[in-house]
Amino acid sequence: MSGEAFQDIVYQPGRVARVILSRPEKRNAQSWRLLREMDQAFTAASQDEECRVIVLSGAGSSFSAGHDLDSPEQVSEREAFDRQAGAFARAERYRDVYLDSHLRWRNLTKPTVAVVQGFCVFGGWMIAAAMDVIFAADDALFIPVYGDYFTVPWDVGARKAKEILFENRFLTAAEARECGFVGRTAPAARLEREAMKYAGRVAENEPQLNRTIKFAINQTQDLMGFSASVRALSPGFDTQINRERSTAPADGGPPPRDPRFRGRVGRARGYLQEDTTR
């Protein structure tokens, strides 16, 4: 399966396979189509015997600015689905798009590396969190998300998660590394080279060794409650989705999107500027 098979990503198979988000004009905002193509590429890489490591990155200035809420193609697909689907089918679609898919990616049979530059916010945090190792540019900026694939307490610790989420602020790459979310940082100009060098070294291991290490660590987390805690939030968000849909216009279209979502990014920008100009 080559890159030409996709519209919103580029897939490059090989010993170190590349999955590249390719909506740079949208800062790689995640449409359903992009997430669907990611899932297909990850499956192809996982089934490819030549592939030993998978590297996820984003084209352009940012890794991912989160979920696509309003591009014409995303609105069209979402509205068409919502008009045809009942409440149960909607809940199942949203659960797979925003939760089950990410758990699948966490448990891929190959080691995965995220390469993060620019913005990695909300949904961007989610897909990075589903990878095994995260490399980040020195100037990368992160905002975690509450909901969906909610791993933040596991990513940075419970008290740190509360402190960040309550304030709704950016984490710098340096702070994300201190918290343990980011594994390594590098100047933006060297980021991809450093990440690919690391991936190449990991690929030198026997595949079974990498798989055993990964599954042993994931299973340890699961014995501590990781997957159960992530899934436990899902029913509440399904209820919220159906509550939103119950307020849809009489013509069957979706309700207006809450403008406060975009306001959260603006607030975080203001806090960052305030904190860096002290």
ChimeraX attribute file (.defattr): number of C-alpha atoms within 10 A of each C-alpha:
attribute: neighborCount
match mode: 1-to-1
recipient: residues
	/A:1	12
	/A:2	11
	/A:3	16
	/A:4	10
	/A:5	12
	/A:6	18
	/A:7	13
	/A:8	22
	/A:9	26
	/A:10	22
	/A:11	26
	/A:12	19
	/A:13	19
	/A:14	15
	/A:15	18
	/A:16	21
	/A:17	24
	/A:18	25
	/A:19	23
	/A:20	22
	/A:21	27
	/A:22	23
	/A:23	21
	/A:24	16
	/A:25	11
	/A:26	16
	/A:27	22
	/A:28	29
	/A:29	27
	/A:30	24
	/A:31	23
	/A:32	20
	/A:33	16
	/A:34	22
	/A:35	21
	/A:36	17
	/A:37	21
	/A:38	24
	/A:39	17
	/A:40	15
	/A:41	27
	/A:42	25
	/A:43	15
	/A:44	17
	/A:45	28
	/A:46	20
	/A:47	13
	/A:48	14
	/A:49	11
	/A:50	14
	/A:51	20
	/A:52	27
	/A:53	26
	/A:54	28
	/A:55	23
	/A:56	22
	/A:57	25
	/A:58	23
	/A:59	18
	/A:60	17
	/A:61	16
	/A:62	25
	/A:63	33
	/A:64	34
	/A:65	22
	/A:66	23
	/A:67	20
	/A:68	20
	/A:69	15
	/A:70	13
	/A:71	11
	/A:72	10
	/A:73	12
	/A:74	18
	/A:75	16
	/A:76	12
	/A:77	13
	/A:78	18
	/A:79	14
	/A:80	14
	/A:81	14
	/A:82	17
	/A:83	12
	/A:84	10
	/A:85	13
	/A:86	11
	/A:87	16
	/A:88	10
	/A:89	13
	/A:90	19
	/A:91	20
	/A:92	12
	/A:93	16
	/A:94	17
	/A:95	19
	/A:96	15
	/A:97	18
	/A:98	21
	/A:99	20
	/A:100	19
	/A:101	19
	/A:102	22
	/A:103	18
	/A:104	15
	/A:105	21
	/A:106	21
	/A:107	19
	/A:108	22
	/A:109	22
	/A:110	24
	/A:111	25
	/A:112	27
	/A:113	24
	/A:114	25
	/A:115	25
	/A:116	33
	/A:117	28
	/A:118	22
	/A:119	22
	/A:120	27
	/A:121	25
	/A:122	19
	/A:123	24
	/A:124	24
	/A:125	25
	/A:126	27
	/A:127	25
	/A:128	27
	/A:129	24
	/A:130	22
	/A:131	22
	/A:132	19
	/A:133	19
	/A:134	23
	/A:135	27
	/A:136	29
	/A:137	22
	/A:138	19
	/A:139	17
	/A:140	24
	/A:141	24
	/A:142	24
	/A:143	25
	/A:144	24
	/A:145	21
	/A:146	14
	/A:147	18
	/A:148	24
	/A:149	27
	/A:150	24
	/A:151	22
	/A:152	23
	/A:153	13
	/A:154	16
	/A:155	17
	/A:156	19
	/A:157	14
	/A:158	11
	/A:159	10
	/A:160	14
	/A:161	19
	/A:162	14
	/A:163	11
	/A:164	17
	/A:165	16
	/A:166	9
	/A:167	12
	/A:168	18
	/A:169	22
	/A:170	25
	/A:171	20
	/A:172	18
	/A:173	26
	/A:174	18
	/A:175	14
	/A:176	22
	/A:177	18
	/A:178	13
	/A:179	16
	/A:180	15
	/A:181	21
	/A:182	23
	/A:183	17
	/A:184	21
	/A:185	23
	/A:186	18
	/A:187	14
	/A:188	16
	/A:189	10
	/A:190	11
	/A:191	20
	/A:192	20
	/A:193	12
	/A:194	17
	/A:195	23
	/A:196	18
	/A:197	12
	/A:198	13
	/A:199	22
	/A:200	15
	/A:201	11
	/A:202	17
	/A:203	19
	/A:204	12
	/A:205	12
	/A:206	10
	/A:207	18
	/A:208	12
	/A:209	10
	/A:210	19
	/A:211	17
	/A:212	12
	/A:213	12
	/A:214	20
	/A:215	17
	/A:216	12
	/A:217	11
	/A:218	17
	/A:219	15
	/A:220	12
	/A:221	13
	/A:222	13
	/A:223	11
	/A:224	11
	/A:225	11
	/A:226	18
	/A:227	17
	/A:228	11
	/A:229	15
	/A:230	19
	/A:231	16
	/A:232	12
	/A:233	16
	/A:234	21
	/A:235	13
	/A:236	11
	/A:237	16
	/A:238	20
	/A:239	13
	/A:240	13
	/A:241	15
	/A:242	16
	/A:243	12
	/A:244	14
	/A:245	17
	/A:246	14
	/A:247	13
	/A:248	14
	/A:249	11
	/A:250	8
	/A:251	7
	/A:252	15
	/A:253	15
	/A:254	19
	/A:255	12
	/A:256	10
	/A:257	11
	/A:258	8
	/A:259	8
	/A:260	9
	/A:261	10
	/A:262	10
	/A:263	11
	/A:264	15
	/A:265	18
	/A:266	13
	/A:267	15
	/A:268	17
	/A:269	15
	/A:270	13
	/A:271	15
	/A:272	16
	/A:273	11
	/A:274	10
	/A:275	9
	/A:276	7
	/A:277	6
	/A:278	5
